[in-house]
Every structure is written in structure tokens, then in C-alpha cells.
Amino acid sequence: MITQPYHLYVERTDVTKNMARFYAMSIQPNLFGEACLMRRWGRIGTAGQTMSHHFETEREAVTLFLELLRQKKRRGYAAVVRQ
């Protein structure tokens, strides 16, 4: 069982390079009670690509979640507030 929600949506844009990317992650339980890290990324305005990682414990999923978050911040992704 997941003890708290984990959701992230970040974007990276650079007009000079015609770059407009997004990256989204969330940790959700699957039907068997395992933690799943769901990832989605691509060009803003598209459906993008998806990948899921299955873990036996929430802790393992959170560890990967935080590592991917650090990588994205280093590459210039920033949180976006949607209205």
C-alpha cells in the first residue's frame, strides 16, 4: 500500500533550440499491492512515451523517483504550475 501520493510534472523549454519537453512521474499501487513508478515523457503537446517500473516496496520506488528527480533538475527541468 502506498502511504502518500507521489506525483511530479516538470518541463524544459528553450526557444533558441526549439526545445519543449515534459517529464511526468507518479507512484501508484498495482492490483497485487506492489508499488509502480509510472513515467511519461516527450514533447509538450504530445502523448509522449511511457515506462513503468514495478517494485515490491514503496521505499524502492521512492528511491528511483528521487534519483530521477535529481537528474531532471540537473538537466534544467522545472516544476510548472497549471491553472
CNS distance restraints for C-alpha pairs under 8 A (distance, minus, plus):
assign (resid   1 and name CA) (resid  29 and name CA) 6.38 0.50 0.50
assign (resid   1 and name CA) (resid  33 and name CA) 5.80 0.50 0.50
assign (resid   1 and name CA) (resid  34 and name CA) 7.16 0.50 0.50
assign (resid   1 and name CA) (resid  35 and name CA) 7.37 0.50 0.50
assign (resid   1 and name CA) (resid  58 and name CA) 7.69 0.50 0.50
assign (resid   2 and name CA) (resid  27 and name CA) 7.90 0.50 0.50
assign (resid   2 and name CA) (resid  28 and name CA) 6.92 0.50 0.50
assign (resid   2 and name CA) (resid  29 and name CA) 6.32 0.50 0.50
assign (resid   2 and name CA) (resid  35 and name CA) 6.94 0.50 0.50
assign (resid   2 and name CA) (resid  58 and name CA) 6.40 0.50 0.50
assign (resid   5 and name CA) (resid  26 and name CA) 7.79 0.50 0.50
assign (resid   5 and name CA) (resid  27 and name CA) 7.01 0.50 0.50
assign (resid   5 and name CA) (resid  28 and name CA) 7.79 0.50 0.50
assign (resid   6 and name CA) (resid  25 and name CA) 7.83 0.50 0.50
assign (resid   6 and name CA) (resid  26 and name CA) 5.24 0.50 0.50
assign (resid   6 and name CA) (resid  27 and name CA) 5.39 0.50 0.50
assign (resid   6 and name CA) (resid  28 and name CA) 7.91 0.50 0.50
assign (resid   7 and name CA) (resid  24 and name CA) 7.56 0.50 0.50
assign (resid   7 and name CA) (resid  25 and name CA) 5.74 0.50 0.50
assign (resid   7 and name CA) (resid  26 and name CA) 4.33 0.50 0.50
assign (resid   7 and name CA) (resid  27 and name CA) 6.91 0.50 0.50
assign (resid   8 and name CA) (resid  23 and name CA) 7.95 0.50 0.50
assign (resid   8 and name CA) (resid  24 and name CA) 5.42 0.50 0.50
assign (resid   8 and name CA) (resid  25 and name CA) 5.13 0.50 0.50
assign (resid   8 and name CA) (resid  26 and name CA) 6.33 0.50 0.50
assign (resid   8 and name CA) (resid  79 and name CA) 7.88 0.50 0.50
assign (resid   9 and name CA) (resid  22 and name CA) 7.22 0.50 0.50
assign (resid   9 and name CA) (resid  23 and name CA) 5.83 0.50 0.50
assign (resid   9 and name CA) (resid  24 and name CA) 4.36 0.50 0.50
assign (resid   9 and name CA) (resid  25 and name CA) 6.66 0.50 0.50
assign (resid   9 and name CA) (resid  79 and name CA) 6.23 0.50 0.50
assign (resid   9 and name CA) (resid  80 and name CA) 6.89 0.50 0.50
assign (resid  10 and name CA) (resid  22 and name CA) 5.75 0.50 0.50
assign (resid  10 and name CA) (resid  23 and name CA) 5.38 0.50 0.50
assign (resid  10 and name CA) (resid  24 and name CA) 6.44 0.50 0.50
assign (resid  10 and name CA) (resid  77 and name CA) 5.72 0.50 0.50
assign (resid  10 and name CA) (resid  78 and name CA) 5.11 0.50 0.50
assign (resid  10 and name CA) (resid  79 and name CA) 4.39 0.50 0.50
assign (resid  10 and name CA) (resid  80 and name CA) 5.88 0.50 0.50
assign (resid  11 and name CA) (resid  20 and name CA) 7.32 0.50 0.50
assign (resid  11 and name CA) (resid  21 and name CA) 5.58 0.50 0.50
assign (resid  11 and name CA) (resid  22 and name CA) 4.30 0.50 0.50
assign (resid  11 and name CA) (resid  23 and name CA) 6.28 0.50 0.50
assign (resid  11 and name CA) (resid  77 and name CA) 5.18 0.50 0.50
assign (resid  11 and name CA) (resid  78 and name CA) 5.55 0.50 0.50
assign (resid  11 and name CA) (resid  79 and name CA) 6.46 0.50 0.50
assign (resid  11 and name CA) (resid  80 and name CA) 6.67 0.50 0.50
assign (resid  12 and name CA) (resid  19 and name CA) 7.31 0.50 0.50
assign (resid  12 and name CA) (resid  20 and name CA) 5.89 0.50 0.50
assign (resid  12 and name CA) (resid  21 and name CA) 5.21 0.50 0.50
assign (resid  12 and name CA) (resid  22 and name CA) 6.36 0.50 0.50
assign (resid  12 and name CA) (resid  76 and name CA) 6.27 0.50 0.50
assign (resid  12 and name CA) (resid  77 and name CA) 4.61 0.50 0.50
assign (resid  12 and name CA) (resid  78 and name CA) 6.45 0.50 0.50
assign (resid  13 and name CA) (resid  18 and name CA) 7.77 0.50 0.50
assign (resid  13 and name CA) (resid  19 and name CA) 5.15 0.50 0.50
assign (resid  13 and name CA) (resid  20 and name CA) 4.38 0.50 0.50
assign (resid  13 and name CA) (resid  21 and name CA) 6.31 0.50 0.50
assign (resid  14 and name CA) (resid  18 and name CA) 6.07 0.50 0.50
assign (resid  14 and name CA) (resid  19 and name CA) 4.95 0.50 0.50
assign (resid  14 and name CA) (resid  20 and name CA) 6.63 0.50 0.50
assign (resid  15 and name CA) (resid  19 and name CA) 6.17 0.50 0.50
assign (resid  15 and name CA) (resid  20 and name CA) 7.89 0.50 0.50
assign (resid  19 and name CA) (resid  43 and name CA) 7.95 0.50 0.50
assign (resid  20 and name CA) (resid  43 and name CA) 5.67 0.50 0.50
assign (resid  20 and name CA) (resid  44 and name CA) 5.60 0.50 0.50
assign (resid  21 and name CA) (resid  41 and name CA) 7.38 0.50 0.50
assign (resid  21 and name CA) (resid  42 and name CA) 5.59 0.50 0.50
assign (resid  21 and name CA) (resid  43 and name CA) 4.41 0.50 0.50
assign (resid  21 and name CA) (resid  44 and name CA) 5.21 0.50 0.50
assign (resid  22 and name CA) (resid  41 and name CA) 5.51 0.50 0.50
assign (resid  22 and name CA) (resid  42 and name CA) 5.65 0.50 0.50
assign (resid  22 and name CA) (resid  43 and name CA) 6.13 0.50 0.50
assign (resid  22 and name CA) (resid  44 and name CA) 5.69 0.50 0.50
assign (resid  23 and name CA) (resid  39 and name CA) 7.49 0.50 0.50
assign (resid  23 and name CA) (resid  40 and name CA) 5.88 0.50 0.50
assign (resid  23 and name CA) (resid  41 and name CA) 4.35 0.50 0.50
assign (resid  23 and name CA) (resid  42 and name CA) 6.83 0.50 0.50
assign (resid  24 and name CA) (resid  39 and name CA) 5.80 0.50 0.50
assign (resid  24 and name CA) (resid  40 and name CA) 5.11 0.50 0.50
assign (resid  24 and name CA) (resid  41 and name CA) 6.20 0.50 0.50
assign (resid  25 and name CA) (resid  37 and name CA) 6.91 0.50 0.50
assign (resid  25 and name CA) (resid  38 and name CA) 5.55 0.50 0.50
assign (resid  25 and name CA) (resid  39 and name CA) 4.56 0.50 0.50
assign (resid  25 and name CA) (resid  40 and name CA) 6.43 0.50 0.50
assign (resid  25 and name CA) (resid  65 and name CA) 7.54 0.50 0.50
assign (resid  26 and name CA) (resid  37 and name CA) 5.78 0.50 0.50
assign (resid  26 and name CA) (resid  38 and name CA) 5.34 0.50 0.50
assign (resid  26 and name CA) (resid  39 and name CA) 6.83 0.50 0.50
assign (resid  27 and name CA) (resid  35 and name CA) 6.49 0.50 0.50
assign (resid  27 and name CA) (resid  36 and name CA) 5.45 0.50 0.50
assign (resid  27 and name CA) (resid  37 and name CA) 4.50 0.50 0.50
assign (resid  27 and name CA) (resid  38 and name CA) 6.18 0.50 0.50
assign (resid  27 and name CA) (resid  61 and name CA) 7.07 0.50 0.50
assign (resid  27 and name CA) (resid  62 and name CA) 7.76 0.50 0.50
assign (resid  28 and name CA) (resid  35 and name CA) 5.79 0.50 0.50
assign (resid  28 and name CA) (resid  36 and name CA) 5.24 0.50 0.50
assign (resid  28 and name CA) (resid  37 and name CA) 6.56 0.50 0.50
assign (resid  28 and name CA) (resid  38 and name CA) 7.46 0.50 0.50
assign (resid  29 and name CA) (resid  33 and name CA) 5.59 0.50 0.50
assign (resid  29 and name CA) (resid  34 and name CA) 5.55 0.50 0.50
assign (resid  29 and name CA) (resid  35 and name CA) 4.69 0.50 0.50
assign (resid  29 and name CA) (resid  36 and name CA) 5.83 0.50 0.50
assign (resid  30 and name CA) (resid  34 and name CA) 5.57 0.50 0.50
assign (resid  30 and name CA) (resid  35 and name CA) 6.40 0.50 0.50
assign (resid  30 and name CA) (resid  36 and name CA) 6.44 0.50 0.50
assign (resid  34 and name CA) (resid  54 and name CA) 6.81 0.50 0.50
assign (resid  34 and name CA) (resid  55 and name CA) 5.92 0.50 0.50
assign (resid  34 and name CA) (resid  56 and name CA) 5.13 0.50 0.50
assign (resid  34 and name CA) (resid  57 and name CA) 6.45 0.50 0.50
assign (resid  34 and name CA) (resid  58 and name CA) 7.60 0.50 0.50
assign (resid  35 and name CA) (resid  54 and name CA) 6.02 0.50 0.50
assign (resid  35 and name CA) (resid  55 and name CA) 5.25 0.50 0.50
assign (resid  35 and name CA) (resid  56 and name CA) 6.31 0.50 0.50
assign (resid  35 and name CA) (resid  57 and name CA) 6.05 0.50 0.50
assign (resid  35 and name CA) (resid  58 and name CA) 5.38 0.50 0.50
assign (resid  35 and name CA) (resid  61 and name CA) 6.45 0.50 0.50
assign (resid  36 and name CA) (resid  52 and name CA) 6.48 0.50 0.50
assign (resid  36 and name CA) (resid  53 and name CA) 5.50 0.50 0.50
assign (resid  36 and name CA) (resid  54 and name CA) 4.56 0.50 0.50
assign (resid  36 and name CA) (resid  55 and name CA) 6.15 0.50 0.50
assign (resid  36 and name CA) (resid  61 and name CA) 6.87 0.50 0.50
assign (resid  37 and name CA) (resid  52 and name CA) 5.57 0.50 0.50
assign (resid  37 and name CA) (resid  53 and name CA) 5.08 0.50 0.50
assign (resid  37 and name CA) (resid  54 and name CA) 6.54 0.50 0.50
assign (resid  37 and name CA) (resid  61 and name CA) 6.03 0.50 0.50
assign (resid  37 and name CA) (resid  65 and name CA) 7.31 0.50 0.50
assign (resid  38 and name CA) (resid  50 and name CA) 7.35 0.50 0.50
assign (resid  38 and name CA) (resid  51 and name CA) 6.06 0.50 0.50
assign (resid  38 and name CA) (resid  52 and name CA) 4.51 0.50 0.50
assign (resid  38 and name CA) (resid  53 and name CA) 6.59 0.50 0.50
assign (resid  39 and name CA) (resid  50 and name CA) 5.54 0.50 0.50
assign (resid  39 and name CA) (resid  51 and name CA) 5.16 0.50 0.50
assign (resid  39 and name CA) (resid  52 and name CA) 6.04 0.50 0.50
assign (resid  40 and name CA) (resid  48 and name CA) 6.41 0.50 0.50
assign (resid  40 and name CA) (resid  49 and name CA) 5.50 0.50 0.50
assign (resid  40 and name CA) (resid  50 and name CA) 4.38 0.50 0.50
assign (resid  40 and name CA) (resid  51 and name CA) 6.52 0.50 0.50
assign (resid  41 and name CA) (resid  48 and name CA) 5.22 0.50 0.50
assign (resid  41 and name CA) (resid  49 and name CA) 5.50 0.50 0.50
assign (resid  41 and name CA) (resid  50 and name CA) 6.69 0.50 0.50
assign (resid  42 and name CA) (resid  46 and name CA) 6.79 0.50 0.50
assign (resid  42 and name CA) (resid  47 and name CA) 7.21 0.50 0.50
assign (resid  42 and name CA) (resid  48 and name CA) 4.21 0.50 0.50
assign (resid  42 and name CA) (resid  49 and name CA) 6.21 0.50 0.50
assign (resid  43 and name CA) (resid  48 and name CA) 6.52 0.50 0.50
assign (resid  53 and name CA) (resid  61 and name CA) 7.93 0.50 0.50
assign (resid  54 and name CA) (resid  61 and name CA) 7.75 0.50 0.50
assign (resid  55 and name CA) (resid  60 and name CA) 6.32 0.50 0.50
assign (resid  55 and name CA) (resid  61 and name CA) 6.10 0.50 0.50
assign (resid  56 and name CA) (resid  60 and name CA) 7.54 0.50 0.50
assign (resid  57 and name CA) (resid  61 and name CA) 6.86 0.50 0.50
assign (resid  58 and name CA) (resid  62 and name CA) 6.14 0.50 0.50
assign (resid  59 and name CA) (resid  63 and name CA) 6.16 0.50 0.50
assign (resid  60 and name CA) (resid  64 and name CA) 6.58 0.50 0.50
assign (resid  61 and name CA) (resid  65 and name CA) 6.12 0.50 0.50
assign (resid  62 and name CA) (resid  66 and name CA) 6.08 0.50 0.50
assign (resid  63 and name CA) (resid  67 and name CA) 6.27 0.50 0.50
assign (resid  64 and name CA) (resid  68 and name CA) 6.10 0.50 0.50
assign (resid  65 and name CA) (resid  69 and name CA) 6.17 0.50 0.50
assign (resid  66 and name CA) (resid  70 and name CA) 6.23 0.50 0.50
assign (resid  67 and name CA) (resid  71 and name CA) 6.39 0.50 0.50
assign (resid  68 and name CA) (resid  72 and name CA) 6.23 0.50 0.50
assign (resid  69 and name CA) (resid  73 and name CA) 6.23 0.50 0.50
assign (resid  70 and name CA) (resid  74 and name CA) 6.26 0.50 0.50
assign (resid  71 and name CA) (resid  75 and name CA) 6.40 0.50 0.50
assign (resid  72 and name CA) (resid  76 and name CA) 6.49 0.50 0.50
assign (resid  72 and name CA) (resid  77 and name CA) 5.42 0.50 0.50
assign (resid  73 and name CA) (resid  77 and name CA) 5.14 0.50 0.50
assign (resid  73 and name CA) (resid  78 and name CA) 6.67 0.50 0.50
